[in-house]
């Protein structure tokens, strides 16, 4: 069974057993279980159910495998002939989750 979920500001199409990299869930540790209630669509093939905007009573449960930081990106700003240069780095906080079950 497939589900389209919205979590941490992004949408994902998931099945049971999928591993996702999402923005970090606050106040959680590795091994914690989370429930995602914002399910936009659930089912497969002709039995697909679409929500308006979400499917009532549907939820997806997931386990947090790891909380970590993503790859570092470098942001460089420059204005020519003005002597203005700025260099910043950023690492996004992410959670690695595994989809356990989909309830429709």
N, C-alpha and C positions, 0 to 999 in steps of 0.2 A: 504494500500500500504506500502511496506517495502523499505528501502533504506540502503545501506552500505555507511557510511560516514567516512572520516578521518579528525579528528580535534585534535588539541593540541598534535600531535604526536602519537595518538592511533586511532584504527578503531573500529567502533560500528555498529551493526545492529539495526536500529530504526524503529518504527512505530509512527504514530501521537499519542500524549499524553504520550509518554515515558518520564521518568525523569532520567537524567544521571548525574553522578559525573565526571567532566573532570577537567584537569588542568586549572587554572584561566585564563580567558580572560583579557588582559591588558586594563586598562582605561575604565572599565565598572562598572556599579552599578546594584543593584537589580532592576528589572523591565525593564531593557534595552532589546532591541531586537537585535539578531545577525543573520547573514545569513552565512550558511556554504555552500561553493561552491564546495568543494572537495567531490563529490559524485562518488563512485566507481561502484555502481550498484543500479538500481531502478526498481521497479515493483513487481510482485508477480506471482508465478507459471510459466506458459508457456510464459507470457508476460514480463519476466525479461530481462532487458537491461543491458549489461555489458559495461563498458567503457574501453578505451585503452589509457591512464590509468584512465581517468575520463569520465563521461557521459556529453556530451556537452549540455549546457542549463539547466541542472538539478541543483536544489539547495534545501536546507532545512532551514527553518526559525525556530528559537528557541527563547525563552524568558529566561532571567537569573532570577531565583527565589531567589538565595542567593549566596553571596561570603563569604567563610569561610575558616578555616584551618582544615586539616584532623587530624587523630589520630597521636599522637607522637610515633615515632619509636626511639629506642636507638641503637646506633652503638658502639660496644666495640671492641677495638683492644688490643692485648696483645702478647708480645713475652716472652716466658718462660725463666727463669733464667737471664733475662737482666734488670729487674726492670722497663720495659716499659709497661705502661698501659695508655690507652686513652679512654675516654668515651665522646660521642657526642650525641646530640639529634637533631631530624629533624621533622618539621611539614610541610607538603606540602600544598601550597595554592591551593584551589579548587573552582570551580564554580558549582552550582547545576542548571542545565538547563532543561527546558521542551520543547519537540518538538511540535511546533504548526502546521506546514504544510510541505508537501513534494511536490515540483513541479518537474515534469519530462520533 
